[in-house]
Amino acid sequence: MNPLFKITYLYRFFTLLFLLSIPITTSLAQEPEFKQADGVEVVRKNCTSCHSAQLVTQNSGSRAVWVSRLRWMQETQGMPSLDPTDEGIILSYLAANYGQKASGRRPLLHSSLLPQNPYDLQE
């Protein structure tokens, strides 16, 4: 086989492989979106200037929890004070759309569903 043909073949192969992978990696890297509701634009404008939407959407909490997170960011992370109207909109949106969950963990399994503990086995 001609060496030039091999190089051309490999070049075309890897170029095709690269081009085929672009849509896959682009779709995997898409940012999660905020839930569409009143106030979403104010939240997007203020929250995503410092971090990703995913950091917000993976969290939950009551209005008081969201207030404590805002104050923590202001006191320790250098977040500027928000306009009082914007802050109210942000807190209402977050509490309504990413409110406190009943539990962050699944309930424990009943003991009958668990495997036998090997240390409890009698020899």
HUDAFEN-V352346 format. One line per field, one symbol per residue. ss: DSSP state (h for helix, s for strand, l for the rest). phi: phi as a letter, one per 30 degrees, with the letter a starting at -180 (. if undefined). A space follows every 50 residues. Layout:
ss: ???
phi: ???
This chain:
ss: llhhhhhhhhhhhhhhhhhhhhhhhhhhlllllllllllhhhhhhhhlll llhhhhhlllllhhhhhhhhhhhhhhlllllllhhhhhhhhhhhhhhlll llllllllllhhhllllhhhlll
phi: .dedddddddedddddedddddddddddddddcdddaejddddedddddc bdddddddcaldeddddddddddddccidddceeddddddddddddcbde ddadbdddddedcdddddddddc
